[in-house]
Amino acid sequence: MDEQRINQLLMAYADKLPPVSIESLKNRVMYRRMDEQSLQLLLMQMKDPTISIILSILVGTVGVDRFYIGDVGMGIGKLLTGGGCGVWWLIDIFLIMDATRQKNLETLMLHLA
């Protein structure tokens, strides 16, 4: 796959990744010589930060937002403590979008290793 097509795919999904990671991801994909279909499948599996913030606002006190992004341990912690008596829930409203992007990056890097 050529560099231009890799750039197009990564830019199409850039809102689901940390902005500083795009260049390193591009280099990793080019190094692995990944085909377009495999890359698209990986990118389509990423979690949407907008959905995670909506889940955090609506049902974040029971940890659904953390379960959604794959942080099962933190989800259980929020579930058992009622979102840390509301404090953890409130903090997570501001942090969950970045946490989702970081989790997406970790998942991609794991598959591209």
C-alpha positions, 0 to 999 in steps of 0.5 A: 500500500502506498504512503498516500493511501495510508495517510488517507486512512489514518486521517479518516480515523484521526479523531479516534487517535491521539494527534501526536501518534499519526506519524508513528502509526504511518511509519509502523504500517509502512514498515509492516507492509500491511495491506489496505483491507487489514488496516481498514479492519483494524481502524474500524474496530476502534472505539469512538471518543464521542460515544465514550463521553456520552456513556460517561455522562449518562451511565458513567457512575456504574462504569459503562464508559470504562467497560466500553473502552476496555478498561474492565478493572476501572469499570468494576471499580466505578461500578462498586463505588458508584463512580467513586461517590460521584467524584471519579465519575465527574473527573472521568467526564473530562478524561474519558475521550483522551483515555479512549484515544490512548486505548485505541492507540495501544490496541493498534500498536499491539496489532502492528507489533 
